[in-house]
Amino acid sequence: MYVDLLLWANIPYGTLHNRYHGKHTKGIGGQIVFSNEEEKVMINAVIKCVDWGYSLTLMDLRIVAKSYLDSKGVIVQVFGADNLTGDDWARSLLKRHKLLIKD
């Protein structure tokens, strides 16, 4: 019965075995780069700049993230050779923290 289910769902036996024995502990999808606390610090910096009358673009936010990664000496392969986050990452960050953006 289980073999039929594995074949039907196209799940390799090794994947099911590893999952059952706790070898797959990471979540589904892309893994996080910044902790929730690190993201909150970036968002608070954006809010502070807006309070002071400076508007930041998505590129500014991406550069802040890149500078932080560079200062920690972390290289994220997904972000490419220059370690610059993508536009979609910046939009997702703002969406996760429910901030409005203007194009």
PEHU-V380884 format. One line per field, one symbol per residue. ss: DSSP state (A for helix, B for strand, O for the rest). psi: psi as a letter, one per 40 degrees, with the letter a starting at -180 (. if undefined). Layout:
ss->???
psi->???
This chain:
ss->OAAAAAAAAOOOAAAAAAAAOOOOOOOOOOOOOOOAAAAAAAAAAAAAAAAOOOOOOAAAAAAAAAAAAAAAOOOOAAAOOOOOOOAAAAAAAAAAOOOOOOO
psi->ddddddddefhiddddddddefegeiiiaiiidiiddddddddddddddddeehhiiddddddddddddddefhhhddeadefhiiddddddddddefiiih.
